[in-house]
Amino acid sequence: MSSEKTPTPEHVVDEVLKTWPTTIPVFIRHKMACVGCSMAPFETVAEAAATYGLEVPGFVEELQEAAKEEGK
């Protein structure tokens, strides 16, 4: 698990989903199949965003905002 407080573009998608479950709706909102995908343990957030044609900085910002809700 990550020692970072919020997701970064370099994080592997599976790690983000496990560390910050509050990010799951962000992936779903963007119609990304990352939740449960066999590539999630191998693909970074930046790679996944690029695959779906998303701007990496904006997508990461959404993930970070969602991650802040973890534990509230």
N, C-alpha and C positions, 0 to 999 in steps of 0.2 A: 504494500500500500504506500501511497505517496505521503511524503512529509510536507508537501506544499499545502497551502491553505486554500487555494483555488486552482481549477484546471488551467493548463497552459496548452499551447498548440503542440508541444512535444509529448504530452501525455498520451499514452495508449488509450483508445476508446474504452476498452473493457475496464481499465483501472478507473477511469472517470466514472463510469456507470456504477461500479462497486463502491468507490470511495464517497461519491456524492450522488446517491439515488435521486435527489431532487432535480438532477439534470435530465433525467429520462424524458420528461415532457418536452424539453427543448428539442431533443432528437426527433421525437414523434411529431411535434409541431412543424418541423421542416421536412416531414415525410421521409425521414432517413430510416433505413432498415437496420441500423446499428444495434439496437436492442435485440439481443439474441442471435446476431449475425456471427457466423463462424470466423469472419475476418476481424472482429472486434479486439481479440487479444493481440493482434499483430499490426493494426493500423493506427496511426496517430490521429489526433483530433484534426490537425492541419490536413492530413491526407484525406480523411473522411469528408471534411468540408469541401475540399477541392473536387472530390469525386462527385459531390452533389451540386457543384457550381455555386457554392456559398463563399462569401468573402470571409476569410479566416479571422481577421480582427473582430468583426461584428459578431460572428458566431461564438468565438471564445468569450467575448464580453457577455453574451447571453448565458453561456455556461457558468461563468463566474458569478453572475447575479443569482442564478438558480442555486449554485453551491453555497452561497451565503445564507440561504434559507435552511440549510442542513442543521439540525439540532435545535431549531427554534421551537 
